[in-house]
C-alpha cells in the first residue's frame, strides 16, 4: 500500500467514520435508558471509542513517534467530530435560557475539543508502538465501514418494526415540525426515539455512501466498482424516499392525518431494499479489496453446478426475505390484544424456510470442498452453514414468542428474537451474494479448461 499523503488522508477519514459509527452504536443503546450505572459506563465508552480510533491511526502512521501518532489521532478526532455534527443539533435544549448561538458554541466546541483530545491521546499511545502495515486499500476499509453502518441501520429498522413504532413520527423530512437534525433529544421518548433515531442512522448511511463514492472515484479505476458505487448512492436515496413515503404516503410537510396516507406496501419494499443495499456495499468492499485485485489462479468447478446453485440460493433467500417482510408489515391491529398477521404469509415463510435451509446446506457444503488456500470460498461456505443454522433457531424462537403473545405489551424476548432474526437474515443474504461472486472469480467451468 502506498504511503502517499492522499492515501493517508483517506485512511484517517475511514478511521473517523468507523469511530463515529461505533460511537453512534454505543449512544443508541445508552438512549434506551438502561439505568444510571449502565448509562454512565456507555457514556465513558464513547470516549474510549475516540481513543481507540486515535490509537489505530497512531499505529498506522508513517513514522514511529508519539508526535506523528498524536497528529494522526487528532486528525481522526477532527473528522469524527465533523461526522457527529449530524446529531449535535438535537442537544440544543429548550429548557435552558442560553441562546441558540451560545449552545452552538458550547456543544460544537465541546464536541471538537473532546474528540481532538481523546483522538490525540490514543494516537500518541499508538505512535509509540510497532507500526501496523495497512494490507488493504482505503476504499475497501471504507466500504466495510459503510456496510457496517447499513447493518446498524437494519437493526434499528428491525427494532422500529418490532416495537410497532413505524408511524410514531407522523411527518417527513421534519419530525413534529422540527428540522430532523434539530429535533430535541429531550422529546425522543418511547417509539418516537426509535423511529427518529432510525432516520438519523439513515442520514449517516447517506453521508457514508456519498463519501465512499468520492473515494472510489479518486482511487479506483475499475469500471464495475465505480458503477456499483454510483448505483449504491442512487439506491440509498431511493431507500430514504421509500422510508419517507412509508410514513406520509405522499410528498407533504403536513402532520395532519387527513393529508397522510401511510403505505404498508412501500414499507415492505423499504425493508427488502435495505437488505439489498447491505449486500451491495459488502460486494463493493470486496471489489476494492487487495485479494480481489491480486492475480488469482482459477480452478475448474467440480461439476459447474456450484456456480449456478450459489445464484439460486440468492433468489431463494430473496423470496424468504420478501415473505418475512410481508408477514411483519401486514399486521392487523386489534383493540384489546396483539395484532394478527396474515396466515398465508406465515405459512409461506415457514415452509420456504425449509427449502432455504436445504439449499444453504447444499451450497455451503459444496463451497467447503475447495481447499482452504482458495480463500475465501471455503470460509464463506462455512459462514453460510453457521448463519443458516443460527437463523433457523432464531426463527423458531421468534415464531414462538409471536404466536404466544396474548396482550398489547410486546415482550422483550419477542423484540430480541425478531430483530436478531432479521439481522441474521441480512448477514446470510449478503454472505450468499459474496459467495456467488467469489465462486465466479475463482473458478471456471470444466468445459473452458
KESETOR-767795 format. One record per residue (C-alpha): y negated, z negated, x; residue in one letter; chain. Coordinates in steps of 0.1 Angstrom, whole numbers, plus 5000, padded with zeros to 4 digits. Each point is the difference from the previous one (the first is absolute). Layout:
SITE    c2    c3    c1  type  mol
SITE     Y     Z     X     A    A
...
This chain:
SITE    c2    c3    c1  type  mol
SITE  5000  5000  5000     X    A
SITE  4966  5010  5013     X    A
SITE  4975  4973  5009     X    A
SITE  4970  5022  4989     X    A
SITE  4972  4979  4985     X    A
SITE  5003  5018  4966     X    A
SITE  5037  4991  4999     X    A
SITE  4991  4964  5006     X    A
SITE  4974  4999  4973     X    A
SITE  5025  5014  4977     X    A
SITE  5024  4972  5011     X    A
SITE  4974  4973  4993     X    A
SITE  4993  5015  4966     X    A
SITE  5038  4999  4991     X    A
SITE  5003  4964  5012     X    A
SITE  4969  4990  4980     X    A
SITE  5014  5015  4968     X    A
SITE  5033  4984  5007     X    A
SITE  4983  4966  5004     X    A
SITE  4980  5005  4968     X    A
SITE  5030  5009  4980     X    A
SITE  5018  4969  5013     X    A
SITE  4969  4979  4990     X    A
SITE  4999  5016  4966     X    A
SITE  5036  4991  4994     X    A
SITE  4994  4964  5010     X    A
SITE  4969  4998  4979     X    A
SITE  5018  5015  4970     X    A
SITE  5025  4971  5001     X    A
SITE  4973  4974  5006     X    A
SITE  4982  5012  4969     X    A
SITE  5031  4992  4979     X    A
SITE  4989  4964  5004     X    A
SITE  5032  4987  5017     X    A
SITE  4985  4965  5004     X    A
SITE  4974  4984  5023     X    A
SITE  5022  4996  5031     X    A
SITE  5016  5034  4997     X    A
SITE  4966  5016  4993     X    A
SITE  4985  4984  5032     X    A
SITE  5030  5012  5020     X    A
SITE  4997  5035  4987     X    A
SITE  4962  5000  5007     X    A
SITE  5008  4990  5036     X    A
SITE  5026  5027  5003     X    A
SITE  4972  5026  4993     X    A
SITE  4983  4989  5033     X    A
SITE  5034  5001  5017     X    A
SITE  5004  5036  4989     X    A
SITE  4967  5009  5016     X    A
SITE  5011  4982  5032     X    A
SITE  5033  5019  5000     X    A
SITE  4982  5033  4995     X    A
SITE  4978  4993  5030     X    A
SITE  5030  4988  5020     X    A
SITE  5018  5033  4995     X    A
SITE  4969  5019  5008     X    A
SITE  4997  4980  5032     X    A
SITE  5036  5007  5010     X    A
SITE  4995  5037  4994     X    A
SITE  4966  5001  5019     X    A
SITE  4998  5023  5030     X    A
SITE  4994  4974  5026     X    A
SITE  5017  4967  5005     X    A
SITE  4971  4976  4997     X    A
SITE  4986  4974  4975     X    A
SITE  4967  5020  4999     X    A
SITE  5017  5032  4990     X    A
SITE  5021  4982  4974     X    A
SITE  4969  4981  4988     X    A
SITE  4982  5033  4993     X    A
SITE  5030  5016  4984     X    A
SITE  5006  4970  4977     X    A
SITE  4963  4998  4991     X    A
SITE  5000  5037  4990     X    A
SITE  5031  4994  4978     X    A
SITE  4980  4971  4984     X    A
SITE  4970  5022  4993     X    A
SITE  5021  5028  4985     X    A
SITE  5020  4975  4979     X    A
SITE  4969  4984  4987     X    A
SITE  4987  5034  4990     X    A
SITE  5032  5007  4980     X    A
SITE  4997  4966  4984     X    A
SITE  4965  5008  4987     X    A
SITE  5019  5014  4970     X    A
SITE  5004  4965  4987     X    A
SITE  4969  4982  5012     X    A
SITE  4981  5008  4969     X    A
SITE  5024  4980  4979     X    A
SITE  4989  4969  5019     X    A
SITE  4964  5001  4988     X    A
SITE  5001  4971  4976     X    A
SITE  4978  4996  4969     X    A
SITE  5002  4962  5002     X    A
SITE  4977  4999  5030     X    A
SITE  4962  5001  5001     X    A
SITE  5000  5021  5032     X    A
SITE  4988  5036  4996     X    A
SITE  5023  5029  5003     X    A
SITE  4985  5010  5033     X    A
SITE  5005  4965  5013     X    A
SITE  5036  5000  4989     X    A
SITE  5004  5035  5015     X    A
SITE  4988  4988  5034     X    A
SITE  5021  4969  4999     X    A
SITE  5032  5016  4989     X    A
SITE  4998  5032  5020     X    A
SITE  4987  4981  5031     X    A
SITE  5028  4975  4996     X    A
SITE  5026  5027  4996     X    A
SITE  4990  5019  5031     X    A
SITE  4994  4968  5020     X    A
SITE  5034  4985  4992     X    A
SITE  5018  5033  5004     X    A
SITE  4985  5007  5034     X    A
SITE  5006  4965  5013     X    A
SITE  5036  4999  4989     X    A
SITE  5007  5035  5012     X    A
SITE  4984  4994  5033     X    A
SITE  5020  4967  5006     X    A
SITE  5032  5018  4992     X    A
SITE  4990  5029  5022     X    A
SITE  4992  4978  5030     X    A
SITE  5033  4983  4997     X    A
SITE  5019  5033  4997     X    A
SITE  4980  5015  5029     X    A
SITE  5015  4974  5024     X    A
SITE  5036  5010  4995     X    A
SITE  5021  5030  5009     X    A
SITE  4988  5033  4986     X    A
SITE  5018  5014  4970     X    A
SITE  5006  5038  5001     X    A
SITE  4991  5019  4969     X    A
SITE  5031  5020  4993     X    A
SITE  4989  5019  4969     X    A
SITE  4969  5019  4989     X    A
SITE  4972  4982  4983     X    A
SITE  5003  5023  4970     X    A
SITE  5036  4989  4995     X    A
SITE  4990  4963  5002     X    A
SITE  4971  5005  4976     X    A
SITE  5024  5019  4977     X    A
SITE  5023  4970  4998     X    A
SITE  4971  4977  4994     X    A
SITE  4989  5022  4971     X    A
SITE  5036  5000  4987     X    A
SITE  5001  4962  5002     X    A
SITE  4967  4999  4981     X    A
SITE  5014  5022  4973     X    A
SITE  5032  4978  4998     X    A
SITE  4978  4969  4994     X    A
SITE  4982  5020  4973     X    A
SITE  5033  5007  4984     X    A
SITE  5009  4962  5001     X    A
SITE  4966  4991  4984     X    A
SITE  5006  5027  4974     X    A
SITE  5034  4986  4992     X    A
SITE  4985  4966  4995     X    A
SITE  4974  5014  4976     X    A
SITE  5028  5016  4980     X    A
SITE  5023  4970  5002     X    A
SITE  4972  4976  4989     X    A
SITE  4990  5025  4972     X    A
SITE  4965  5000  5014     X    A
SITE  4994  5038  5002     X    A
SITE  4972  4999  4974     X    A
SITE  4984  4967  5011     X    A
SITE  4969  5018  5012     X    A
SITE  4990  5025  4973     X    A
SITE  4976  5023  5018     X    A
SITE  5000  5022  5031     X    A
SITE  4986  5006  5026     X    A
SITE  4981  4969  4991     X    A
SITE  5016  4966  4993     X    A
SITE  4985  4984  4970     X    A
SITE  4968  5019  5006     X    A
SITE  4998  4990  5037     X    A
SITE  5003  5024  5029     X    A
SITE  5036  4997  5011     X    A
SITE  4991  4988  5034     X    A
SITE  4976  4974  4987     X    A
SITE  5021  4984  4973     X    A
SITE  4998  4962  5006     X    A
SITE  5029  4983  5016     X    A
SITE  4994  4970  4978     X    A
SITE  5009  5021  4969     X    A
SITE  5033  5014  5014     X    A
SITE  5024  4977  4981     X    A
SITE  5033  5006  4983     X    A
SITE  5009  5036  4992     X    A
SITE  4964  5011  5009     X    A
SITE  5006  4991  5036     X    A
SITE  5033  5019  5003     X    A
SITE  4985  5031  4984     X    A
SITE  4967  5000  5020     X    A
SITE  5018  4992  5033     X    A
SITE  5022  5030  4994     X    A
SITE  4969  5021  4997     X    A
SITE  4986  4987  5032     X    A
SITE  5033  5007  5018     X    A
SITE  4997  5036  4986     X    A
SITE  4966  5003  5017     X    A
SITE  5015  4988  5033     X    A
SITE  5028  5026  4997     X    A
SITE  4973  5027  4993     X    A
SITE  4980  4990  5031     X    A
SITE  5032  4999  5021     X    A
SITE  5011  5034  4988     X    A
SITE  4967  5016  5008     X    A
SITE  4998  4983  5034     X    A
SITE  5035  5012  5008     X    A
SITE  4990  5036  4990     X    A
SITE  4971  4999  5024     X    A
SITE  5023  4987  5029     X    A
SITE  5026  5027  4993     X    A
SITE  4974  5028  4999     X    A
SITE  4987  4987  5033     X    A
SITE  5033  4993  5019     X    A
SITE  5027  5021  4983     X    A
SITE  5004  5037  5001     X    A
SITE  5031  5006  4979     X    A
SITE  4993  5018  4968     X    A
SITE  5025  4981  4980     X    A
SITE  4987  4965  5007     X    A
SITE  4964  5011  4995     X    A
SITE  5009  5015  4966     X    A
SITE  5019  4969  4989     X    A
SITE  4971  4978  5011     X    A
SITE  4976  5021  4978     X    A
SITE  5025  5000  4971     X    A
SITE  5004  4962  5005     X    A
SITE  4963  4994  4995     X    A
SITE  4999  5022  4969     X    A
SITE  5030  4982  4985     X    A
SITE  4985  4966  5007     X    A
SITE  4968  5012  4982     X    A
SITE  5021  5012  4971     X    A
SITE  5020  4967  5000     X    A
SITE  4967  4981  4997     X    A
SITE  4988  5021  4971     X    A
SITE  5033  4995  4982     X    A
SITE  4997  4963  5005     X    A
SITE  4966  5002  4984     X    A
SITE  5011  5022  4971     X    A
SITE  5029  4977  4994     X    A
SITE  4974  4973  4991     X    A
SITE  4973  5020  4983     X    A
SITE  5018  5032  4988     X    A
SITE  4968  5020  5007     X    A
SITE  4971  5000  5024     X    A
SITE  4976  4974  4987     X    A
SITE  4982  4969  5012     X    A
SITE  5002  4983  4967     X    A
SITE  5018  4967  4994     X    A
SITE  5001  5005  4963     X    A
SITE  5036  5002  4987     X    A
SITE  4989  5028  4976     X    A
SITE  4992  5022  5030     X    A
SITE  5032  4993  5019     X    A
SITE  5035  5014  4995     X    A
SITE  5024  4985  5026     X    A
SITE  5028  5025  5008     X    A
SITE  5035  4988  5006     X    A
SITE  5012  5034  5011     X    A
SITE  4974  5001  5027     X    A
SITE  5011  4965  5010     X    A
SITE  5035  5013  5006     X    A
SITE  4987  5030  5020     X    A
SITE  4978  4976  5020     X    A
SITE  5030  4978  5009     X    A
SITE  5021  5030  5011     X    A
SITE  4972  5016  5020     X    A
SITE  4997  4967  5019     X    A
SITE  5036  5003  5012     X    A
SITE  4994  5036  5010     X    A
SITE  4968  4992  5020     X    A
SITE  5018  4973  5019     X    A
SITE  5029  5023  5010     X    A
SITE  4975  5027  5009     X    A
SITE  4981  4978  5025     X    A
SITE  5032  4987  5015     X    A
SITE  5008  5037  5006     X    A
SITE  4966  5006  5015     X    A
SITE  5005  4971  5024     X    A
SITE  5033  5014  5011     X    A
SITE  4985  5035  5006     X    A
SITE  4973  4985  5022     X    A
SITE  5026  4980  5020     X    A
SITE  5011  5007  5035     X    A
SITE  5037  5003  4990     X    A
SITE  4993  5028  4976     X    A
SITE  4978  5018  5025     X    A
SITE  5025  4997  5029     X    A
SITE  5026  5027  5007     X    A
SITE  5030  4991  4979     X    A
SITE  5035  5013  5005     X    A
SITE  5013  5011  4966     X    A
SITE  5037  4996  4992     X    A
SITE  5021  5017  4973     X    A
SITE  5004  4982  4968     X    A
SITE  5036  4991  4993     X    A
SITE  5002  5021  4968     X    A
SITE  4964  5008  4993     X    A
SITE  5003  4980  4968     X    A
SITE  4981  4970  5013     X    A
SITE  4967  5019  5002     X    A
SITE  5003  5010  4963     X    A
SITE  5013  4966  4989     X    A
SITE  4970  4983  5016     X    A
SITE  4977  5022  4979     X    A
SITE  5020  4993  4969     X    A
SITE  4997  4963  5006     X    A
SITE  4962  5003  4999     X    A
SITE  5002  5018  4967     X    A
SITE  5024  4973  4986     X    A
SITE  4977  4972  5012     X    A
SITE  4970  5017  4984     X    A
SITE  5018  5000  4966     X    A
SITE  5008  4963  5004     X    A
SITE  4964  4992  5009     X    A
SITE  4988  5019  4969     X    A
SITE  5024  4983  4977     X    A
SITE  4990  4966  5014     X    A
SITE  4963  5008  4996     X    A
SITE  5005  5011  4964     X    A
SITE  5020  4968  4993     X    A
SITE  4973  4977  5014     X    A
SITE  4970  5017  4985     X    A
SITE  5012  5010  4965     X    A
SITE  5003  4964  4988     X    A
SITE  4993  4991  4964     X    A
SITE  4979  4968  4997     X    A
SITE  5013  4972  4977     X    A
SITE  4977  4974  4985     X    A
SITE  5021  4969  5005     X    A
SITE  5025  5011  5027     X    A
SITE  5006  5021  5031     X    A
SITE  4993  5037  4998     X    A
SITE  5029  5023  4991     X    A
SITE  5010  5031  5021     X    A
SITE  5014  5034  4991     X    A
SITE  5038  4997  5001     X    A
SITE  5005  5036  5009     X    A
SITE  4980  4995  5032     X    A
SITE  5019  4969  5008     X    A
SITE  5034  5017  4995     X    A
SITE  4988  5030  5021     X    A
SITE  4988  4977  5028     X    A
SITE  5031  4979  5000     X    A
SITE  5025  5029  4999     X    A
SITE  4981  5022  5024     X    A
SITE  4999  4971  5025     X    A
SITE  5038  5004  5004     X    A
SITE  4995  5037  5008     X    A
SITE  4973  4992  5025     X    A
SITE  5021  4972  5016     X    A
SITE  5029  5023  5006     X    A
SITE  4979  5029  5013     X    A
SITE  4982  4975  5024     X    A
SITE  5033  4989  5013     X    A
SITE  5012  5036  5006     X    A
SITE  4968  5010  5018     X    A
SITE  4996  4967  5019     X    A
SITE  5036  5000  5013     X    A
SITE  4998  5037  5009     X    A
SITE  4968  4994  5020     X    A
SITE  5016  4971  5018     X    A
SITE  5027  5023  5014     X    A
SITE  4975  5014  5024     X    A
SITE  4999  4984  5035     X    A
SITE  4974  4973  5005     X    A
SITE  4983  5022  5026     X    A
SITE  4990  5024  4973     X    A
SITE  4975  4976  4987     X    A
SITE  4987  4994  4974     X    A
SITE  5027  5016  4979     X    A
SITE  5027  4972  5001     X    A
SITE  4973  4973  4999     X    A
SITE  4985  5015  4968     X    A
SITE  5035  5004  4985     X    A
SITE  5006  4963  5007     X    A
SITE  4966  4992  4984     X    A
SITE  5009  5019  4969     X    A
SITE  5032  4980  4996     X    A
SITE  4982  4967  5004     X    A
SITE  4971  5009  4977     X    A
SITE  5022  5014  4972     X    A
SITE  5021  4968  5001     X    A
SITE  4970  4978  4998     X    A
SITE  4984  5022  4973     X    A
SITE  5031  4998  4979     X    A
SITE  5001  4962  5002     X    A
SITE  4963  4997  4993     X    A
SITE  5004  5023  4970     X    A
SITE  5027  4977  4986     X    A
SITE  4978  4970  5004     X    A
SITE  4970  5017  4985     X    A
SITE  5021  5011  4970     X    A
SITE  5014  4965  4994     X    A
SITE  4965  4985  5000     X    A
SITE  4985  5026  4977     X    A
SITE  5028  4999  4973     X    A
SITE  5002  4962  5000     X    A
SITE  4962  4993  4996     X    A
SITE  4993  4986  4965     X    A
SITE  4963  4991  5003     X    A
SITE  4967  5016  5007     X    A
SITE  4998  4981  5033     X    A
SITE  5013  5022  5029     X    A
SITE  5024  4980  5022     X    A
SITE  4992  5000  5037     X    A
SITE  5035  5012  5008     X    A
SITE  4994  5031  4978     X    A
SITE  4968  5008  5018     X    A
SITE  5016  4996  5034     X    A
SITE  5031  5020  4993     X    A
SITE  4983  5029  4982     X    A
SITE  4973  5003  5027     X    A
SITE  5026  4999  5028     X    A
SITE  5022  5025  4982     X    A
SITE  4971  5024  4997     X    A
SITE  4990  4995  5037     X    A
SITE  5035  5005  5012     X    A
SITE  5003  5031  4980     X    A
SITE  4969  5014  5018     X    A
SITE  5016  4992  5033     X    A
SITE  5032  5016  4990     X    A
SITE  4983  5032  4988     X    A
SITE  4979  5002  5032     X    A
SITE  5030  4994  5022     X    A
SITE  5019  5028  4982     X    A
SITE  4971  5024  5006     X    A
SITE  4999  4991  5037     X    A
SITE  5038  5004  5003     X    A
SITE  4998  5035  4984     X    A
SITE  4972  5012  5023     X    A
SITE  5017  4986  5031     X    A
SITE  5033  5016  4989     X    A
SITE  4984  5034  5001     X    A
SITE  4981  4992  5032     X    A
SITE  5031  4990  5020     X    A
SITE  5028  5021  4985     X    A
SITE  5008  5036  4994     X    A
SITE  5024  5016  4976     X    A
SITE  5034  5009  5017     X    A
SITE  4995  5037  4992     X    A
SITE  4970  5001  5022     X    A
SITE  5015  4985  5031     X    A
